[in-house]
């Protein structure tokens, strides 16, 4: 039996045959994957329910349905994306023609997280296959039921020399691969702490990376906001998947004049979404494991609970929770919560709110709720972030026409739709020059040609 490094070398050899490069091959592989995912719909639901207590409806919106929507968009546009892109040629090089070719990177590694274990592994896979690469997939070991069904799907579609599925302990498997094989790209979704480790290993071999990390994504509710709408649109993503979402609003900064109204609205809409007892609601998730449960429960002491707070370790359940009276230096304001706890903090001036946001700079997402175009513009310019929404939260990632990614501590690079195709492609510059026109002025000696060169070069 081949060891992992030998399997990776076989992938390199297979890629070298050029088999993955044609449009027909790429389309066929994507269609195989699509059919396999559709055929395993019920098994995917069951696996995600076992790992994270997700409902079928939430699975469809955020996992397999999300994936299939993205795949449909790629299939519709792939041929166009693969075509050479003509670009203008400057005066110096006329009558040459210029174009940009997009070619595959080679053998790439995709590392998935546990919070959306299906979607966040298989969605970047779409882009990697569409771009013509061979792909190594490393699922999270913390969502074992989903990892198992994903392995069955991959192995039913692809030979291991084209797509290799590598389960196991990430702390062991990933260094083993990256230290003994040079990938052409590494795509990682997960925590900033682990992202730094991945980045460092990749840098040793000058391997480019895409890092989809997290951070404390703030929601600002201005004095002129529609409070009920803001409460609904903040609560929906915040408590989806029990708050284990990288773009969930991490905390709310609300204008002092509207804080009481916002809290009252949240107290109204949360039971409308999840019932008086969310533990009994089929559509409300659970925390992935005991370690994460204990970490999140520890934040409950950092403020005054005005809604929720109930928790059950045996069931890994933490109720949708709203907290106030939180000190700026409290742990809940220093770390990404990644759970169903929503701190609500008041502010009086924009500068005051910006100072709080600046303590955790470059969030993955930023949300502002306002009815003023001037305030919208001011906030979008004032807060650097991976992405942003106005009068909604988190849903920007569902639009394949928008790049999704972070900056600084929240990540580097972007994907979704054509951005995924571009992430896993190299843009090769190509200039073609005819032989029928070959003037002597283009060759040495250049003495006395300075005026002409200034005109040509600019």
ChimeraX attribute file (.defattr): number of C-alpha atoms within 10 A of each C-alpha:
attribute: neighborCount
match mode: 1-to-1
recipient: residues
	/A:1	5
	/A:2	8
	/A:3	7
	/A:4	16
	/A:5	15
	/A:6	13
	/A:7	15
	/A:8	25
	/A:9	15
	/A:10	16
	/A:11	23
	/A:12	19
	/A:13	14
	/A:14	18
	/A:15	22
	/A:16	12
	/A:17	9
	/A:18	12
	/A:19	14
	/A:20	22
	/A:21	18
	/A:22	13
	/A:23	15
	/A:24	10
	/A:25	15
	/A:26	23
	/A:27	19
	/A:28	12
	/A:29	17
	/A:30	21
	/A:31	16
	/A:32	16
	/A:33	22
	/A:34	18
	/A:35	13
	/A:36	17
	/A:37	22
	/A:38	14
	/A:39	12
	/A:40	16
	/A:41	15
	/A:42	11
	/A:43	16
	/A:44	25
	/A:45	21
	/A:46	19
	/A:47	21
	/A:48	26
	/A:49	19
	/A:50	15
	/A:51	22
	/A:52	25
	/A:53	22
	/A:54	25
	/A:55	18
	/A:56	19
	/A:57	12
	/A:58	19
	/A:59	23
	/A:60	17
	/A:61	13
	/A:62	18
	/A:63	24
	/A:64	24
	/A:65	18
	/A:66	17
	/A:67	23
	/A:68	21
	/A:69	16
	/A:70	21
	/A:71	24
	/A:72	14
	/A:73	15
	/A:74	23
	/A:75	16
	/A:76	11
	/A:77	12
	/A:78	19
	/A:79	15
	/A:80	9
	/A:81	17
	/A:82	19
	/A:83	12
	/A:84	15
	/A:85	14
	/A:86	12
	/A:87	13
	/A:88	10
	/A:89	14
	/A:90	14
	/A:91	12
	/A:92	13
	/A:93	15
	/A:94	15
	/A:95	16
	/A:96	16
	/A:97	16
	/A:98	20
	/A:99	17
	/A:100	16
	/A:101	18
	/A:102	21
	/A:103	17
	/A:104	26
	/A:105	20
	/A:106	23
	/A:107	28
	/A:108	24
	/A:109	25
	/A:110	23
	/A:111	22
	/A:112	27
	/A:113	20
	/A:114	23
	/A:115	24
	/A:116	22
	/A:117	24
	/A:118	27
	/A:119	21
	/A:120	24
	/A:121	26
	/A:122	24
	/A:123	23
	/A:124	27
	/A:125	29
	/A:126	26
	/A:127	27
	/A:128	29
	/A:129	25
	/A:130	31
	/A:131	30
	/A:132	29
	/A:133	28
	/A:134	27
	/A:135	26
	/A:136	24
	/A:137	23
	/A:138	23
	/A:139	29
	/A:140	24
	/A:141	18
	/A:142	18
	/A:143	22
	/A:144	19
	/A:145	19
	/A:146	26
	/A:147	27
	/A:148	15
	/A:149	19
	/A:150	25
	/A:151	16
	/A:152	13
	/A:153	18
	/A:154	20
	/A:155	14
	/A:156	12
	/A:157	18
	/A:158	15
	/A:159	12
	/A:160	19
	/A:161	19
	/A:162	23
	/A:163	22
	/A:164	22
	/A:165	20
	/A:166	20
	/A:167	17
	/A:168	15
	/A:169	13
	/A:170	17
	/A:171	10
	/A:172	9
	/A:173	14
	/A:174	18
	/A:175	15
	/A:176	13
	/A:177	17
	/A:178	19
	/A:179	14
	/A:180	12
	/A:181	16
	/A:182	20
	/A:183	24
	/A:184	20
	/A:185	23
	/A:186	23
	/A:187	24
	/A:188	25
	/A:189	22
	/A:190	21
	/A:191	19
	/A:192	19
	/A:193	10
	/A:194	14
	/A:195	22
	/A:196	15
	/A:197	13
	/A:198	20
	/A:199	18
	/A:200	13
	/A:201	16
	/A:202	21
	/A:203	12
	/A:204	11
	/A:205	14
	/A:206	14
	/A:207	17
	/A:208	15
	/A:209	24
	/A:210	22
	/A:211	28
	/A:212	28
	/A:213	26
	/A:214	27
	/A:215	28
	/A:216	28
	/A:217	30
	/A:218	26
	/A:219	28
	/A:220	29
	/A:221	27
	/A:222	27
	/A:223	18
	/A:224	14
	/A:225	20
	/A:226	15
	/A:227	23
	/A:228	17
	/A:229	16
	/A:230	23
	/A:231	23
	/A:232	20
	/A:233	19
	/A:234	26
	/A:235	24
	/A:236	19
	/A:237	21
	/A:238	28
	/A:239	26
	/A:240	20
	/A:241	28
	/A:242	26
	/A:243	27
	/A:244	24
	/A:245	21
	/A:246	28
	/A:247	29
	/A:248	34
	/A:249	30
	/A:250	30
	/A:251	25
	/A:252	21
	/A:253	23
	/A:254	27
	/A:255	22
	/A:256	16
	/A:257	14
	/A:258	17
	/A:259	22
	/A:260	13
	/A:261	15
	/A:262	23
	/A:263	20
	/A:264	15
	/A:265	17
	/A:266	23
	/A:267	17
	/A:268	15
	/A:269	18
	/A:270	22
	/A:271	15
	/A:272	11
	/A:273	16
	/A:274	18
	/A:275	14
	/A:276	12
	/A:277	13
	/A:278	20
	/A:279	20
	/A:280	10
	/A:281	13
	/A:282	13
	/A:283	19
	/A:284	25
	/A:285	27
	/A:286	24
	/A:287	26
	/A:288	20
	/A:289	15
	/A:290	13
	/A:291	10
	/A:292	16
	/A:293	20
	/A:294	13
	/A:295	13
	/A:296	19
	/A:297	19
	/A:298	12
	/A:299	19
	/A:300	18
	/A:301	14
	/A:302	18
	/A:303	17
	/A:304	14
	/A:305	17
	/A:306	16
	/A:307	21
	/A:308	20
	/A:309	18
	/A:310	15
	/A:311	15
	/A:312	12
	/A:313	13
	/A:314	7
	/A:315	13
	/A:316	18
	/A:317	21
	/A:318	26
	/A:319	23
	/A:320	27
	/A:321	23
	/A:322	24
	/A:323	23
	/A:324	18
	/A:325	14
	/A:326	18
	/A:327	12
	/A:328	12
	/A:329	10
	/A:330	13
	/A:331	15
	/A:332	24
	/A:333	21
	/A:334	13
	/A:335	13
	/A:336	20
	/A:337	27
	/A:338	26
	/A:339	29
	/A:340	31
	/A:341	29
	/A:342	25
	/A:343	25
	/A:344	22
	/A:345	21
	/A:346	21
	/A:347	20
	/A:348	14
	/A:349	11
	/A:350	15
	/A:351	11
	/A:352	12
	/A:353	18
	/A:354	17
	/A:355	11
	/A:356	16
	/A:357	23
	/A:358	12
	/A:359	13
	/A:360	17
	/A:361	20
	/A:362	24
	/A:363	30
	/A:364	28
	/A:365	32
	/A:366	28
	/A:367	28
	/A:368	25
	/A:369	28
	/A:370	21
	/A:371	15
	/A:372	13
	/A:373	9
	/A:374	9
	/A:375	16
	/A:376	19
	/A:377	11
	/A:378	12
	/A:379	20
	/A:380	17
	/A:381	10
	/A:382	12
	/A:383	19
	/A:384	20
	/A:385	23
	/A:386	26
	/A:387	23
	/A:388	24
	/A:389	18
	/A:390	18
	/A:391	20
	/A:392	20
	/A:393	28
	/A:394	23
	/A:395	13
	/A:396	18
	/A:397	19
	/A:398	15
	/A:399	13
	/A:400	19
	/A:401	14
	/A:402	16
	/A:403	19
	/A:404	22
	/A:405	23
	/A:406	25
	/A:407	22
	/A:408	17
	/A:409	22
	/A:410	26
	/A:411	27
	/A:412	15
	/A:413	19
	/A:414	19
	/A:415	23
	/A:416	26
	/A:417	25
	/A:418	21
	/A:419	18
	/A:420	25
	/A:421	26
	/A:422	21
	/A:423	23
	/A:424	31
	/A:425	23
	/A:426	16
	/A:427	17
	/A:428	11
	/A:429	12
	/A:430	13
	/A:431	12
	/A:432	12
	/A:433	13
	/A:434	10
	/A:435	8
	/A:436	7
	/A:437	10
	/A:438	11
	/A:439	7
	/A:440	9
	/A:441	11
	/A:442	12
	/A:443	8
	/A:444	8
	/A:445	9
	/A:446	12
	/A:447	6
	/A:448	8
	/A:449	12
	/A:450	10
	/A:451	8
	/A:452	12
	/A:453	14
	/A:454	9
	/A:455	10
	/A:456	13
	/A:457	10
	/A:458	9
